[in-house]
Amino acid sequence: MGYYKDDPALAGGPLPPARLITGLPPAGTALGRIARSYNSVGGLIDRLAAQTGVEPMAVLSVWYVESGGAPFTPGKPIMRFENHKFYRYWGQTH
């Protein structure tokens, strides 16, 4: 299996969902950040969920944790550096 980032069905659609979440919770709360993330990338999340059979809320939960709650900004990926993996696969012997 290839990477999801290379799947044209996932990459080709709109980022916002077909139905936005309205009546958003306050921006500084976890629910507010999650709802705003979904409104930004829910279209992608819904396509990924349909393709994998994973519930959209589970996909969104992972997105939220991996981003540290930071908002999605197009062209600026949020990456989490997994220092324990870096150490395991490279650092122990170098």
CNS distance restraints for C-alpha pairs under 8 A (distance, minus, plus):
assign (resid   2 and name CA) (resid   6 and name CA) 7.06 0.50 0.50
assign (resid   2 and name CA) (resid   7 and name CA) 7.84 0.50 0.50
assign (resid   3 and name CA) (resid   7 and name CA) 6.98 0.50 0.50
assign (resid   4 and name CA) (resid  10 and name CA) 7.22 0.50 0.50
assign (resid   5 and name CA) (resid  10 and name CA) 7.39 0.50 0.50
assign (resid   5 and name CA) (resid  11 and name CA) 6.83 0.50 0.50
assign (resid   6 and name CA) (resid  11 and name CA) 7.28 0.50 0.50
assign (resid   7 and name CA) (resid  11 and name CA) 6.20 0.50 0.50
assign (resid   8 and name CA) (resid  12 and name CA) 5.46 0.50 0.50
assign (resid   9 and name CA) (resid  13 and name CA) 6.96 0.50 0.50
assign (resid   9 and name CA) (resid  47 and name CA) 7.84 0.50 0.50
assign (resid  10 and name CA) (resid  44 and name CA) 6.35 0.50 0.50
assign (resid  10 and name CA) (resid  47 and name CA) 6.21 0.50 0.50
assign (resid  10 and name CA) (resid  48 and name CA) 6.61 0.50 0.50
assign (resid  11 and name CA) (resid  44 and name CA) 7.74 0.50 0.50
assign (resid  13 and name CA) (resid  43 and name CA) 7.22 0.50 0.50
assign (resid  13 and name CA) (resid  44 and name CA) 7.07 0.50 0.50
assign (resid  14 and name CA) (resid  43 and name CA) 5.88 0.50 0.50
assign (resid  14 and name CA) (resid  44 and name CA) 6.97 0.50 0.50
assign (resid  15 and name CA) (resid  40 and name CA) 6.33 0.50 0.50
assign (resid  15 and name CA) (resid  41 and name CA) 4.57 0.50 0.50
assign (resid  15 and name CA) (resid  42 and name CA) 6.28 0.50 0.50
assign (resid  15 and name CA) (resid  43 and name CA) 4.74 0.50 0.50
assign (resid  15 and name CA) (resid  44 and name CA) 5.29 0.50 0.50
assign (resid  16 and name CA) (resid  20 and name CA) 7.56 0.50 0.50
assign (resid  16 and name CA) (resid  38 and name CA) 7.51 0.50 0.50
assign (resid  16 and name CA) (resid  39 and name CA) 5.62 0.50 0.50
assign (resid  16 and name CA) (resid  40 and name CA) 5.02 0.50 0.50
assign (resid  16 and name CA) (resid  41 and name CA) 4.97 0.50 0.50
assign (resid  16 and name CA) (resid  42 and name CA) 5.19 0.50 0.50
assign (resid  16 and name CA) (resid  43 and name CA) 4.73 0.50 0.50
assign (resid  16 and name CA) (resid  44 and name CA) 7.33 0.50 0.50
assign (resid  17 and name CA) (resid  38 and name CA) 7.41 0.50 0.50
assign (resid  17 and name CA) (resid  39 and name CA) 6.32 0.50 0.50
assign (resid  17 and name CA) (resid  40 and name CA) 7.60 0.50 0.50
assign (resid  17 and name CA) (resid  41 and name CA) 6.76 0.50 0.50
assign (resid  17 and name CA) (resid  42 and name CA) 4.40 0.50 0.50
assign (resid  17 and name CA) (resid  43 and name CA) 3.78 0.50 0.50
assign (resid  17 and name CA) (resid  44 and name CA) 7.46 0.50 0.50
assign (resid  17 and name CA) (resid  46 and name CA) 7.32 0.50 0.50
assign (resid  18 and name CA) (resid  43 and name CA) 6.62 0.50 0.50
assign (resid  20 and name CA) (resid  38 and name CA) 7.87 0.50 0.50
assign (resid  20 and name CA) (resid  39 and name CA) 5.43 0.50 0.50
assign (resid  21 and name CA) (resid  35 and name CA) 6.52 0.50 0.50
assign (resid  21 and name CA) (resid  36 and name CA) 7.99 0.50 0.50
assign (resid  21 and name CA) (resid  38 and name CA) 7.76 0.50 0.50
assign (resid  21 and name CA) (resid  39 and name CA) 6.38 0.50 0.50
assign (resid  24 and name CA) (resid  32 and name CA) 6.13 0.50 0.50
assign (resid  24 and name CA) (resid  35 and name CA) 6.67 0.50 0.50
assign (resid  24 and name CA) (resid  36 and name CA) 7.62 0.50 0.50
assign (resid  25 and name CA) (resid  29 and name CA) 7.21 0.50 0.50
assign (resid  25 and name CA) (resid  31 and name CA) 6.22 0.50 0.50
assign (resid  25 and name CA) (resid  32 and name CA) 4.53 0.50 0.50
assign (resid  25 and name CA) (resid  35 and name CA) 7.60 0.50 0.50
assign (resid  26 and name CA) (resid  31 and name CA) 7.78 0.50 0.50
assign (resid  26 and name CA) (resid  32 and name CA) 5.19 0.50 0.50
assign (resid  27 and name CA) (resid  32 and name CA) 4.66 0.50 0.50
assign (resid  27 and name CA) (resid  33 and name CA) 5.91 0.50 0.50
assign (resid  27 and name CA) (resid  36 and name CA) 7.93 0.50 0.50
assign (resid  28 and name CA) (resid  32 and name CA) 6.44 0.50 0.50
assign (resid  28 and name CA) (resid  33 and name CA) 6.85 0.50 0.50
assign (resid  29 and name CA) (resid  33 and name CA) 6.22 0.50 0.50
assign (resid  30 and name CA) (resid  34 and name CA) 6.10 0.50 0.50
assign (resid  30 and name CA) (resid  69 and name CA) 7.34 0.50 0.50
assign (resid  31 and name CA) (resid  35 and name CA) 6.00 0.50 0.50
assign (resid  32 and name CA) (resid  36 and name CA) 6.12 0.50 0.50
assign (resid  33 and name CA) (resid  37 and name CA) 6.06 0.50 0.50
assign (resid  33 and name CA) (resid  69 and name CA) 6.28 0.50 0.50
assign (resid  33 and name CA) (resid  70 and name CA) 7.61 0.50 0.50
assign (resid  33 and name CA) (resid  71 and name CA) 7.10 0.50 0.50
assign (resid  34 and name CA) (resid  38 and name CA) 6.20 0.50 0.50
assign (resid  34 and name CA) (resid  60 and name CA) 7.43 0.50 0.50
assign (resid  34 and name CA) (resid  61 and name CA) 7.95 0.50 0.50
assign (resid  34 and name CA) (resid  64 and name CA) 6.55 0.50 0.50
assign (resid  34 and name CA) (resid  69 and name CA) 7.40 0.50 0.50
assign (resid  35 and name CA) (resid  39 and name CA) 6.22 0.50 0.50
assign (resid  36 and name CA) (resid  40 and name CA) 6.26 0.50 0.50
assign (resid  36 and name CA) (resid  71 and name CA) 7.53 0.50 0.50
assign (resid  37 and name CA) (resid  41 and name CA) 6.12 0.50 0.50
assign (resid  37 and name CA) (resid  42 and name CA) 7.35 0.50 0.50
assign (resid  37 and name CA) (resid  64 and name CA) 7.76 0.50 0.50
assign (resid  37 and name CA) (resid  71 and name CA) 6.14 0.50 0.50
assign (resid  37 and name CA) (resid  72 and name CA) 6.43 0.50 0.50
assign (resid  38 and name CA) (resid  42 and name CA) 4.35 0.50 0.50
assign (resid  38 and name CA) (resid  45 and name CA) 7.75 0.50 0.50
assign (resid  38 and name CA) (resid  60 and name CA) 7.08 0.50 0.50
assign (resid  40 and name CA) (resid  72 and name CA) 6.92 0.50 0.50
assign (resid  41 and name CA) (resid  45 and name CA) 6.33 0.50 0.50
assign (resid  41 and name CA) (resid  72 and name CA) 7.73 0.50 0.50
assign (resid  42 and name CA) (resid  46 and name CA) 5.88 0.50 0.50
assign (resid  43 and name CA) (resid  47 and name CA) 6.31 0.50 0.50
assign (resid  44 and name CA) (resid  48 and name CA) 6.11 0.50 0.50
assign (resid  45 and name CA) (resid  49 and name CA) 6.01 0.50 0.50
assign (resid  45 and name CA) (resid  56 and name CA) 6.06 0.50 0.50
assign (resid  45 and name CA) (resid  59 and name CA) 6.49 0.50 0.50
assign (resid  45 and name CA) (resid  60 and name CA) 6.87 0.50 0.50
assign (resid  46 and name CA) (resid  50 and name CA) 6.13 0.50 0.50
assign (resid  46 and name CA) (resid  56 and name CA) 5.81 0.50 0.50
assign (resid  47 and name CA) (resid  51 and name CA) 6.16 0.50 0.50
assign (resid  48 and name CA) (resid  52 and name CA) 6.09 0.50 0.50
assign (resid  48 and name CA) (resid  54 and name CA) 7.87 0.50 0.50
assign (resid  48 and name CA) (resid  56 and name CA) 7.91 0.50 0.50
assign (resid  48 and name CA) (resid  59 and name CA) 7.97 0.50 0.50
assign (resid  49 and name CA) (resid  53 and name CA) 5.40 0.50 0.50
assign (resid  49 and name CA) (resid  54 and name CA) 4.84 0.50 0.50
assign (resid  49 and name CA) (resid  55 and name CA) 5.61 0.50 0.50
assign (resid  49 and name CA) (resid  56 and name CA) 5.27 0.50 0.50
assign (resid  49 and name CA) (resid  59 and name CA) 6.92 0.50 0.50
assign (resid  50 and name CA) (resid  54 and name CA) 7.15 0.50 0.50
assign (resid  50 and name CA) (resid  55 and name CA) 8.00 0.50 0.50
assign (resid  54 and name CA) (resid  58 and name CA) 6.69 0.50 0.50
assign (resid  54 and name CA) (resid  59 and name CA) 6.91 0.50 0.50
assign (resid  55 and name CA) (resid  59 and name CA) 6.55 0.50 0.50
assign (resid  56 and name CA) (resid  60 and name CA) 6.05 0.50 0.50
assign (resid  57 and name CA) (resid  61 and name CA) 5.98 0.50 0.50
assign (resid  58 and name CA) (resid  62 and name CA) 6.40 0.50 0.50
assign (resid  59 and name CA) (resid  63 and name CA) 6.24 0.50 0.50
assign (resid  60 and name CA) (resid  64 and name CA) 6.02 0.50 0.50
assign (resid  61 and name CA) (resid  65 and name CA) 6.21 0.50 0.50
assign (resid  62 and name CA) (resid  66 and name CA) 5.97 0.50 0.50
assign (resid  63 and name CA) (resid  67 and name CA) 6.04 0.50 0.50
assign (resid  64 and name CA) (resid  68 and name CA) 6.09 0.50 0.50
assign (resid  64 and name CA) (resid  69 and name CA) 5.19 0.50 0.50
assign (resid  64 and name CA) (resid  70 and name CA) 7.71 0.50 0.50
assign (resid  65 and name CA) (resid  69 and name CA) 6.46 0.50 0.50
assign (resid  66 and name CA) (resid  78 and name CA) 7.87 0.50 0.50
assign (resid  66 and name CA) (resid  79 and name CA) 7.47 0.50 0.50
assign (resid  66 and name CA) (resid  80 and name CA) 6.37 0.50 0.50
assign (resid  67 and name CA) (resid  71 and name CA) 7.69 0.50 0.50
assign (resid  67 and name CA) (resid  78 and name CA) 5.74 0.50 0.50
assign (resid  67 and name CA) (resid  79 and name CA) 7.09 0.50 0.50
assign (resid  67 and name CA) (resid  80 and name CA) 7.26 0.50 0.50
assign (resid  72 and name CA) (resid  76 and name CA) 7.81 0.50 0.50
assign (resid  72 and name CA) (resid  77 and name CA) 7.60 0.50 0.50
assign (resid  72 and name CA) (resid  78 and name CA) 7.59 0.50 0.50
assign (resid  73 and name CA) (resid  77 and name CA) 7.14 0.50 0.50
assign (resid  82 and name CA) (resid  86 and name CA) 6.36 0.50 0.50
assign (resid  83 and name CA) (resid  87 and name CA) 6.07 0.50 0.50
assign (resid  84 and name CA) (resid  88 and name CA) 6.15 0.50 0.50
assign (resid  85 and name CA) (resid  89 and name CA) 6.05 0.50 0.50
assign (resid  86 and name CA) (resid  90 and name CA) 5.67 0.50 0.50
assign (resid  86 and name CA) (resid  91 and name CA) 6.28 0.50 0.50
assign (resid  87 and name CA) (resid  91 and name CA) 3.96 0.50 0.50
assign (resid  87 and name CA) (resid  92 and name CA) 5.74 0.50 0.50
assign (resid  88 and name CA) (resid  92 and name CA) 5.92 0.50 0.50
assign (resid  90 and name CA) (resid  94 and name CA) 6.26 0.50 0.50
